[in-house]
Amino acid sequence: MSLVSGPGRGGGGARSELLEELALFVDRHVKYIQTLDSRKDELEYWLTEHLRLNGLYWGLTALHLLGHPEALPRDDTIAFVLSCQHENGGFGAAPGHDAHMLYTVSAVQILATIDALDELDKPGCLGKDKVGRFIANLQDPKTGTFAGDEWGETDTRFLYGALNALSLLHLLSLIDLPAAVSHVQSCANFDGGYGVRPGAESHAGQIFTCVGALAIAGRLDLVDADRLGRWLSERQVEGGGLNGRPEKLEDVCYSWWVLSSLAMIGRLHWIDGKKLEAFILKCQDPEMGGIADRPGDMVDVFHTVFGIAGLSLLKYPGLKEVDPI
């Protein structure tokens, strides 16, 4: 069970007529995600192999939020995830790929979503502790941050991912949590936001990782909620969508990165939810399903899940509730 994760097909010709009611096309989105596993004769399937495990997580999460968790076969999903594991406990993007923090986090999240974390402890498997230690060994003892793999690149994405996965595994005790929190604080900027590392520009995606890490650590008290809330609410543009930083185009994926951060600090009401909802719905492909970054662009599973997650945070009728962390 492996889904193509890259750019998808563009919207149909009847887009304007079908979108008049601005409804969420649940059945079409479910079908779109299911067919991503049947496109192995297309070049983009193989060009996006480095996103295979991430893509499975994105598709699976979207299906759960849409109320169709059964749409992907559970046993095949588990088998594919386990086929991506290395002897060091980490997971690669696909079988044969090097282990990396991001793919390991997706593997843990997938198994947690389908209540299958115990599969890691079954005979012939390496165990949850092995996975936890792979993650913990990537923490820099001097700075508290985390590398993505053995080659040493650091990023607040990896720090958040480490805390996310370890919390799901109930293994946060394996790391120096206060040091990780201290590193997040060192990434804070004068505008209330956070960057990829100390001194880096504030960006909505990195803000999510830093605020999410602090939420998992139980240290949201360190966030300047009003200052950060102002910066995040200013990401909404005239058309209703959200951008990731000043002077950039709106993009559906920020419906998650910005909204989830606002939700964690109790400022979700600081943006116009109805305008954002309309923007997300206009980005759907009404014929084939899937959601794009902007209206008229090609859909992909990445923007599909984050568009649906954004709608869930906005309490869109019929969607399951998503945890902003």
C-alpha positions in Angstrom: 0.0 0.0 0.0 2.0 3.0 -1.3 0.5 6.2 -2.6 1.8 8.6 -5.3 2.6 11.8 -3.5 3.5 14.4 -6.0 1.5 16.7 -8.3 -1.7 15.2 -9.5 -4.2 15.9 -12.2 -5.7 19.3 -12.8 -9.3 20.3 -12.3 -12.1 19.4 -14.7 -13.8 21.7 -17.1 -17.0 21.9 -15.1 -15.2 23.4 -12.1 -17.2 26.7 -12.0 -20.6 25.0 -12.3 -19.9 22.2 -9.8 -18.4 24.6 -7.2 -21.3 27.0 -7.1 -22.5 25.5 -3.9 -19.0 25.3 -2.4 -19.6 21.9 -1.0 -16.9 19.4 0.1 -16.8 16.5 -2.3 -16.2 13.8 0.2 -16.8 10.8 -2.0 -14.6 12.1 -4.8 -11.7 12.8 -2.4 -11.9 9.3 -1.0 -11.8 7.9 -4.5 -8.9 10.1 -5.4 -6.8 8.9 -2.5 -7.7 5.3 -3.2 -6.6 5.5 -6.8 -3.1 6.9 -5.8 -2.0 3.3 -5.3 -3.0 2.3 -8.9 -0.8 4.8 -10.8 2.4 2.8 -10.9 2.6 3.1 -14.7 3.0 6.9 -14.4 6.4 8.6 -14.2 5.4 10.8 -11.3 4.7 7.7 -9.1 8.4 6.9 -9.3 9.6 10.5 -9.2 7.9 10.8 -5.8 9.3 7.6 -4.3 11.2 9.8 -1.7 7.7 10.8 -0.3 6.1 7.4 -0.3 5.7 6.9 3.5 4.8 10.6 4.0 2.2 10.3 1.2 0.6 7.3 2.9 0.3 9.2 6.1 -1.2 12.2 4.4 -3.8 10.1 2.5 -4.6 8.0 5.6 -5.1 11.1 7.7 -7.4 12.7 5.1 -9.5 9.5 5.0 -9.9 9.4 8.7 -11.0 13.1 8.9 -13.4 12.4 6.0 -14.9 9.5 8.1 -13.7 6.7 5.8 -10.8 5.1 7.8 -11.6 1.7 6.1 -10.9 3.1 2.6 -7.2 1.8 2.7 -6.6 -1.9 3.6 -5.2 -2.0 7.2 -3.1 -5.1 6.8 -1.4 -3.8 3.6 -0.8 -0.5 5.2 1.0 -2.2 8.2 3.0 -4.4 5.9 4.2 -1.5 3.8 5.2 0.6 6.8 7.2 -2.3 8.3 8.9 -2.9 5.0 10.5 0.5 5.3 12.2 -0.1 8.6 16.0 -0.4 9.0 18.0 -2.4 11.5 18.8 0.8 13.4 15.1 1.2 14.2 14.4 4.1 11.8 12.3 4.2 8.7 13.0 5.2 5.2 10.7 6.8 2.6 10.2 3.5 0.9 11.9 0.0 1.0 15.6 0.5 0.3 15.7 4.2 1.3 17.9 5.5 4.1 16.3 5.9 7.5 15.4 9.5 8.3 13.6 11.3 11.1 10.7 12.6 8.9 9.9 9.1 7.6 10.2 7.6 11.0 7.7 10.1 12.3 5.3 9.3 9.5 5.7 5.5 10.2 4.8 6.0 13.9 1.9 8.3 13.1 0.5 5.8 10.6 0.7 3.0 13.0 -0.8 5.1 15.8 -3.7 6.2 13.5 -4.7 2.6 12.8 -4.1 1.4 16.3 -1.2 -0.8 15.3 1.8 0.5 17.3 1.9 -2.9 19.0 3.0 -4.4 15.7 6.4 -3.0 16.4 6.8 -5.4 19.4 5.6 -8.6 17.6 8.1 -11.4 17.0 10.4 -10.7 14.2 10.1 -6.9 14.6 12.6 -4.6 16.3 10.4 -3.2 19.0 9.2 0.3 20.0 12.2 0.9 22.1 14.5 0.5 19.1 12.5 3.1 17.2 12.6 5.4 20.2 16.4 5.1 20.5 16.9 5.8 16.8 15.1 9.1 17.3 16.8 9.9 20.7 20.3 9.3 19.2 19.7 12.1 16.7 19.5 14.7 19.5 22.5 17.1 19.8 23.5 17.0 23.5 25.0 20.5 23.2 22.1 22.4 21.7 19.1 20.1 22.4 18.0 20.2 18.8 17.7 17.1 16.5 19.3 16.0 13.2 17.3 14.4 10.5 19.7 11.5 10.0 23.3 10.5 10.5 24.6 13.2 8.2 23.7 15.9 10.7 21.3 18.5 9.1 19.3 20.2 11.9 15.9 21.8 11.7 13.0 22.5 14.0 10.9 20.2 11.9 13.1 17.3 13.1 12.8 18.5 16.7 9.0 18.6 16.5 8.9 15.3 14.8 11.0 13.7 17.5 8.7 14.9 20.2 5.6 13.9 18.3 6.8 10.3 17.6 8.3 9.8 21.1 5.1 11.0 22.8 3.0 8.6 20.7 5.5 5.8 21.7 5.4 7.0 25.4 9.2 7.3 25.2 9.8 11.0 25.8 12.0 10.0 28.8 14.7 8.9 26.3 15.6 12.5 25.4 16.7 15.7 27.2 13.3 17.5 27.0 14.4 20.7 28.8 17.3 21.1 26.3 14.8 20.7 23.4 12.5 23.3 24.8 15.5 25.6 25.3 16.4 25.3 21.7 12.9 26.1 20.5 13.1 29.3 22.6 16.3 30.2 21.0 14.5 30.2 17.6 11.9 32.8 18.8 11.9 36.1 16.9 10.9 39.7 17.8 7.6 39.4 15.9 6.5 36.4 18.0 7.2 33.8 15.4 9.9 31.1 15.1 12.4 30.1 12.4 14.1 27.0 11.3 17.1 27.8 13.6 18.2 30.7 15.8 18.2 33.9 13.8 16.2 32.6 10.9 13.1 34.3 9.5 9.7 33.6 11.0 7.7 31.1 8.8 4.3 29.6 9.4 5.5 26.1 8.9 8.3 26.5 11.4 6.0 28.2 13.9 3.8 25.1 13.8 6.8 22.9 14.6 8.0 25.1 17.4 4.6 25.7 19.0 3.7 22.0 18.6 6.9 21.0 20.3 6.2 23.3 23.2 2.7 22.0 23.4 3.9 18.4 23.6 6.4 19.4 26.3 3.7 21.2 28.3 5.5 24.6 27.9 3.0 26.7 25.9 3.5 29.3 28.7 6.7 30.3 26.9 4.8 31.5 23.9 3.9 35.2 23.5 0.4 34.3 22.3 -0.9 37.8 21.5 2.2 38.8 19.5 2.3 35.5 17.7 -1.4 35.5 17.1 -1.1 38.9 15.4 1.6 37.7 13.1 -0.4 34.6 12.2 -3.7 36.4 11.6 -1.9 38.7 9.2 -1.2 35.8 7.0 -4.8 35.9 5.7 -5.0 37.6 2.3 -7.9 39.3 0.5 -9.1 36.1 -1.2 -9.5 34.4 2.2 -6.4 32.1 1.9 -3.4 32.1 4.1 0.3 32.5 3.2 3.4 31.3 5.1 5.2 34.7 5.4 4.7 38.3 4.3 4.3 39.2 0.6 3.8 35.5 -0.5 0.9 33.9 -2.3 -1.8 32.1 -0.4 -1.6 28.3 -0.3 -4.0 25.7 1.0 -1.3 24.0 3.1 -1.2 27.0 5.4 -4.8 26.3 6.3 -3.1 23.8 8.5 0.2 25.3 9.6 -1.4 28.7 10.5 -4.7 27.5 11.9 -3.2 24.7 14.0 -0.8 27.2 15.6 -3.6 29.6 16.3 -5.7 26.8 17.8 -2.8 25.8 20.1 -2.5 29.3 21.5 -6.3 29.9 21.7 -6.4 32.5 18.9 -8.3 30.6 16.1 -11.0 33.2 16.1 -8.5 35.9 15.0 -9.0 35.0 11.3 -12.1 35.0 9.0 -13.0 31.4 9.0 -15.8 31.6 6.5 -13.5 33.3 3.9 -10.8 30.7 4.5 -13.4 27.9 4.2 -14.6 29.2 0.8 -11.0 29.5 -0.4 -10.2 25.8 0.5 -13.4 24.6 -1.2 -12.6 26.5 -4.4 -9.3 24.6 -4.6 -11.0 21.2 -5.1 -11.1 19.2 -8.3 -14.9 18.7 -8.5 -14.6 15.9 -11.0 -11.7 13.7 -9.9 -11.3 14.7 -6.3 -8.3 16.1 -4.5 -7.3 19.6 -3.4 -4.7 22.0 -5.0 -2.6 24.8 -3.5 -4.7 27.4 -5.3 -7.9 27.3 -7.4 -7.2 25.9 -10.9 -3.9 24.3 -10.0 -3.1 20.6 -10.0 -4.2 18.6 -7.0 -1.9 16.4 -4.8 -2.3 14.4 -1.6 -0.3 16.9 0.4 -2.6 19.8 -0.2 -5.6 17.5 0.1 -4.9 16.4 3.6 -4.0 19.9 4.8 -7.0 21.5 3.2 -9.3 18.9 4.9 -7.5 19.4 8.2 -8.0 23.1 7.9 -11.7 22.6 7.3 -11.8 20.3 10.4 -10.2 23.0 12.5 -12.9 25.3 11.2 -15.6 22.8 12.4 -16.8 22.0 8.8 -19.9 19.8 9.1 -19.4 16.1 8.7 -15.6 16.1 9.3 -13.9 14.3 12.2 -12.2 16.6 14.7 -8.4 17.0 14.2 -5.9 17.4 17.0 -4.0 20.7 16.2 -0.8 19.2 17.7 
